[in-house]
Amino acid sequence: MKRVFDDYDYERIYDKQLDLSTGELLEEVVRPQRGVAYTTATIKSGNQFEVEIYPSFRHQIPDMIRRHKEKKRESRECQKNLNDRHAKKKLFRLVHENFYPGDYWCTFTFAEEPKDLETAEKLCKNFFRRINRARKKKGLENAKYVYIIEEAERLHLHLVMDNGLSKQEMELKWGLGFSHIQTLNYYKDENFIGICEYMVKERKNIRLKGKKRWGSSKGNLVLPKPSKNRTKLSRKKVMDMVLNQDFIGERLEREYPQYQFKEVEIRYNDWNGLFYIYARMQSKKQRIRR
């Protein structure tokens, strides 16, 4: 079996958003070198299915990698965009893999405003401990959850959590102010996607120094990993997809008939003239907690 080099940070390398409406791209990119094909990676998260198509090489291409490593620094905007994409994808996968219809999307506010974000964080962690003690009494495992603490007019907690306890029990265990708990409808696509986008959106003053923009329960969440398909796509087939974006959905639905196409994004690198295609699909079957 021939060795293939496809283990690199392709999202960083292919960092320019493709917009064919400008009509400028294809005349300006460098003609790709030989020895290039495309690897397909798929990531299944609950009822969601992602397809990533990106360049792979017969041999490592040190010039391409070194060119990016030797940059004195990425522009602040480029790095921010990359971080945002990584954060959104990770949260997207965690939420879709670990939560089901009937789980909760909660907003908890503080009747008495904490003096600072660190105090709010401690109060929230104490709340999670109370939840887990109540679950243990019922013979349940610790709660699965993903959360952010947001500072708008006042500090409040946004939380996705599995539904081991009733809404009334959740409200009682909070006990620090107002509660609003919604039952998730997993198959209204905008429901889960909207939650993920809300939790990773740009905010001011919502993170402690050195902390992520969102937090989660420890040790009980599964993060799906990409599965790489070594069957190659030729440059010609990928270019056909790039030039005919309106047909990508049809093509992917033929390739993965159990999924419905939702969206696609295409990025490129103007140094090597290669592309990165990201598509998201949704299962046609309902996912049920076993």
C-alpha positions as CSV (number, residue, x, y, z in Angstrom):
1,M,0.0,0.0,0.0
2,K,1.4,3.4,-1.0
3,R,2.1,5.8,1.8
4,V,-0.1,8.8,1.9
5,F,0.6,12.1,3.6
6,D,-2.7,13.5,4.9
7,D,-2.0,14.1,8.6
8,Y,-1.7,17.9,8.8
9,D,-3.7,20.9,9.8
10,Y,-5.6,21.3,6.6
11,E,-8.1,23.8,8.1
12,R,-5.2,26.2,8.7
13,I,-3.6,25.6,5.3
14,Y,-6.9,26.1,3.3
15,D,-7.9,29.3,5.0
16,K,-9.5,31.4,2.3
17,Q,-13.3,31.4,1.7
18,L,-14.2,30.5,-1.8
19,D,-16.6,32.9,-3.6
20,L,-17.0,32.0,-7.3
21,S,-19.3,35.0,-7.8
22,T,-16.1,37.2,-8.0
23,G,-14.9,35.2,-11.0
24,E,-11.3,35.8,-10.0
25,L,-10.2,32.6,-8.3
26,L,-9.5,30.1,-11.0
27,E,-7.4,32.4,-13.1
28,E,-5.1,33.3,-10.2
29,V,-4.4,30.0,-8.3
30,V,-1.2,28.2,-9.0
31,R,-1.5,25.0,-11.1
32,P,-1.3,22.1,-8.5
33,Q,1.7,19.8,-8.6
34,R,1.6,16.1,-9.4
35,G,1.2,13.5,-6.8
36,V,-1.9,15.1,-5.2
37,A,-5.2,13.4,-4.6
38,Y,-8.0,14.1,-2.1
39,T,-8.8,12.2,1.1
40,T,-12.3,12.0,2.4
41,A,-12.8,12.2,6.2
42,T,-16.3,11.6,7.7
43,I,-17.4,12.4,11.2
44,K,-20.7,10.9,12.6
45,S,-22.1,12.7,15.7
46,G,-25.5,11.5,16.7
47,N,-27.8,12.1,13.8
48,Q,-25.3,14.5,12.1
49,F,-22.8,13.5,9.5
50,E,-19.9,15.7,8.3
51,V,-17.9,15.1,5.2
52,E,-14.4,16.7,4.8
53,I,-12.6,16.5,1.5
54,Y,-9.0,17.8,1.5
55,P,-5.7,17.3,-0.4
56,S,-3.4,14.4,0.4
57,F,0.1,13.8,-1.1
58,R,2.3,10.9,-2.0
59,H,5.1,12.4,0.0
60,Q,5.2,15.1,2.7
61,I,5.3,18.6,1.2
62,P,7.7,20.4,3.6
63,D,7.6,23.7,1.7
64,M,3.8,23.9,2.2
65,I,4.0,23.2,5.9
66,R,7.1,25.3,6.5
67,R,5.6,28.3,4.7
68,H,2.9,28.4,7.4
69,K,5.1,27.6,10.3
70,E,7.6,30.3,9.4
71,K,5.1,33.1,9.4
72,K,6.1,35.4,12.2
73,R,2.5,35.4,13.3
74,E,-1.0,34.8,11.9
75,S,-3.1,37.9,11.5
76,R,-5.3,38.3,14.5
77,E,-8.4,38.0,12.4
78,C,-7.3,34.8,10.6
79,Q,-6.4,33.1,13.9
80,K,-9.6,34.2,15.5
81,N,-11.6,32.8,12.5
82,L,-9.7,29.5,12.7
83,N,-10.2,29.2,16.5
84,D,-13.9,30.0,16.0
85,R,-14.3,27.2,13.4
86,H,-12.5,24.7,15.7
87,A,-14.6,25.6,18.7
88,K,-17.8,25.5,16.8
89,K,-17.1,22.0,15.3
90,K,-16.0,20.6,18.6
91,L,-19.1,21.9,20.4
92,F,-21.3,20.8,17.5
93,R,-20.0,17.2,17.7
94,L,-20.2,17.0,21.5
95,V,-23.8,18.2,21.6
96,H,-25.0,16.0,18.7
97,E,-23.2,12.9,20.0
98,N,-24.1,13.1,23.6
99,F,-27.7,14.6,23.8
100,Y,-31.0,13.3,22.6
101,P,-34.7,14.4,22.1
102,G,-36.1,15.2,25.5
103,D,-32.9,16.5,27.0
104,Y,-32.8,20.1,28.3
105,W,-31.7,23.5,27.1
106,C,-31.7,25.7,30.2
107,T,-31.2,29.3,31.2
108,F,-30.6,30.0,34.9
109,T,-30.3,33.5,36.2
110,F,-29.0,34.8,39.6
111,A,-31.5,36.6,41.8
112,E,-28.5,38.0,43.7
113,E,-25.8,39.1,41.2
114,P,-22.4,37.4,41.9
115,K,-19.6,39.9,42.5
116,D,-17.6,38.5,39.6
117,L,-17.3,35.8,37.0
118,E,-15.2,33.6,39.2
119,T,-17.8,33.6,41.9
120,A,-20.5,32.8,39.3
121,E,-18.3,29.8,38.1
122,K,-18.1,28.4,41.7
123,L,-21.9,28.8,42.2
124,C,-22.5,26.9,38.9
125,K,-20.2,24.1,39.9
126,N,-21.9,23.8,43.2
127,F,-25.2,23.5,41.3
128,F,-23.8,20.7,39.2
129,R,-22.8,18.9,42.4
130,R,-26.3,19.2,43.7
131,I,-27.7,17.8,40.5
132,N,-25.3,14.8,40.7
133,R,-26.2,14.1,44.3
134,A,-29.9,14.0,43.4
135,R,-29.2,11.7,40.4
136,K,-27.1,9.4,42.6
137,K,-30.1,8.9,44.9
138,K,-32.1,7.8,41.9
139,G,-29.4,5.3,40.9
140,L,-28.3,7.5,37.9
141,E,-24.8,8.3,36.7
142,N,-23.5,11.9,36.8
143,A,-25.1,14.4,34.5
144,K,-23.8,15.1,31.1
145,Y,-23.7,18.8,30.3
146,V,-22.2,21.6,28.3
147,Y,-22.5,25.2,29.5
148,I,-21.5,28.8,29.2
149,I,-21.8,31.7,31.7
150,E,-22.9,34.8,29.9
151,E,-22.8,38.4,31.0
152,A,-25.6,40.4,29.4
153,E,-27.7,42.7,31.6
154,R,-26.7,40.3,34.4
155,L,-24.8,37.0,34.7
156,H,-26.6,33.9,33.8
157,L,-25.9,30.3,33.0
158,H,-26.8,28.6,29.7
159,L,-26.8,24.8,29.8
160,V,-27.4,21.7,27.7
161,M,-28.0,18.7,30.1
162,D,-29.4,15.2,29.8
163,N,-32.8,14.7,31.4
164,G,-32.3,12.4,34.4
165,L,-34.2,14.8,36.6
166,S,-37.5,16.4,36.0
167,K,-37.7,20.2,35.2
168,Q,-39.1,20.8,38.7
169,E,-36.2,19.0,40.3
170,M,-33.8,21.0,38.2
171,E,-35.4,24.3,39.2
172,L,-35.3,23.3,42.9
173,K,-31.6,22.3,42.7
174,W,-30.8,25.7,41.1
175,G,-32.4,27.7,43.8
176,L,-30.5,30.9,43.0
177,G,-33.0,32.7,40.9
178,F,-35.1,32.4,37.8
179,S,-35.1,29.2,35.7
180,H,-36.2,28.6,32.1
181,I,-36.0,24.9,30.9
182,Q,-36.9,23.8,27.4
183,T,-37.1,20.2,26.1
184,L,-34.9,19.7,23.1
185,N,-36.4,18.7,19.8
186,Y,-33.4,17.1,18.2
187,Y,-34.8,16.8,14.7
188,K,-35.7,20.4,14.3
189,D,-32.2,21.1,12.8
190,E,-32.2,24.7,13.8
191,N,-32.8,23.7,17.4
192,F,-29.4,22.0,18.1
193,I,-27.5,24.0,15.5
194,G,-28.8,27.3,17.0
195,I,-27.8,26.2,20.5
196,C,-24.2,25.4,19.3
197,E,-23.9,28.7,17.4
198,Y,-25.2,30.6,20.4
199,M,-22.7,29.0,22.8
200,V,-19.7,29.8,20.6
201,K,-20.7,33.3,19.5
202,E,-18.4,36.2,20.2
203,R,-18.9,37.7,23.7
204,K,-17.1,40.1,26.0
205,N,-16.0,39.4,29.5
206,I,-17.5,35.9,29.9
207,R,-14.3,33.9,30.4
208,L,-11.9,33.5,33.3
209,K,-8.3,33.9,32.2
210,G,-7.0,30.6,30.7
211,K,-10.6,29.2,30.4
212,K,-12.4,28.0,27.3
213,R,-15.4,29.9,26.1
214,W,-17.6,27.0,27.2
215,G,-17.3,24.2,29.9
216,S,-18.6,20.7,30.2
217,S,-19.0,17.7,32.5
218,K,-15.8,15.6,32.9
219,G,-15.2,12.1,31.8
220,N,-18.6,11.2,30.4
221,L,-18.8,13.0,27.1
222,V,-17.8,11.3,23.8
223,L,-16.0,13.4,21.2
224,P,-16.4,11.7,17.8
225,K,-13.2,11.4,15.7
226,P,-12.8,11.6,11.9
227,S,-12.8,8.4,10.0
228,K,-10.5,8.7,6.9
229,N,-11.5,7.0,3.7
230,R,-8.3,6.2,1.8
231,T,-10.3,5.9,-1.5
232,K,-9.1,8.9,-3.4
233,L,-10.9,11.6,-5.3
234,S,-9.1,13.0,-8.3
235,R,-8.3,16.7,-8.6
236,K,-10.6,16.7,-11.6
237,K,-13.6,15.4,-9.6
238,V,-13.0,17.9,-6.8
239,M,-12.7,20.8,-9.3
240,D,-16.0,19.7,-10.8
241,M,-17.5,19.9,-7.3
242,V,-16.0,23.3,-6.7
243,L,-17.3,24.7,-10.0
244,N,-20.8,23.1,-9.5
245,Q,-21.6,23.7,-5.9
246,D,-25.3,23.6,-6.5
247,F,-24.9,19.8,-7.3
248,I,-22.7,18.9,-4.3
249,G,-25.8,18.1,-2.2
250,E,-27.2,15.7,-4.8
251,R,-23.8,14.0,-5.2
252,L,-23.3,13.5,-1.5
253,E,-26.9,12.2,-1.0
254,R,-26.1,9.6,-3.7
255,E,-22.9,8.7,-1.9
256,Y,-24.5,8.6,1.6
257,P,-28.2,7.8,0.9
258,Q,-29.2,7.5,4.6
259,Y,-28.4,11.3,5.1
260,Q,-30.0,14.5,3.9
261,F,-27.7,17.3,2.7
262,K,-27.7,20.5,4.8
263,E,-24.9,22.8,3.9
264,V,-21.4,23.1,2.3
265,E,-18.4,25.4,2.7
266,I,-15.4,25.5,0.3
267,R,-12.1,27.0,1.2
268,Y,-8.8,27.2,-0.8
269,N,-5.1,28.0,-0.6
270,D,-3.9,30.5,-3.2
271,W,-0.3,29.2,-2.9
272,N,-0.9,25.7,-4.1
273,G,-4.2,26.0,-5.8
274,L,-5.9,23.2,-3.8
275,F,-9.3,23.1,-2.0
276,Y,-10.9,22.0,1.2
277,I,-14.6,21.0,1.1
278,Y,-16.7,20.8,4.2
279,A,-20.3,19.5,4.1
280,R,-22.9,18.7,6.8
281,M,-25.7,16.2,6.5
282,Q,-28.4,14.9,8.8
283,S,-29.7,11.4,9.3
284,K,-33.1,10.5,7.9
285,K,-33.8,8.2,10.8
286,Q,-34.6,9.3,14.3
287,R,-32.0,8.6,17.0
288,I,-33.3,7.0,20.2
289,R,-31.5,6.8,23.5
290,R,-30.9,3.1,24.3
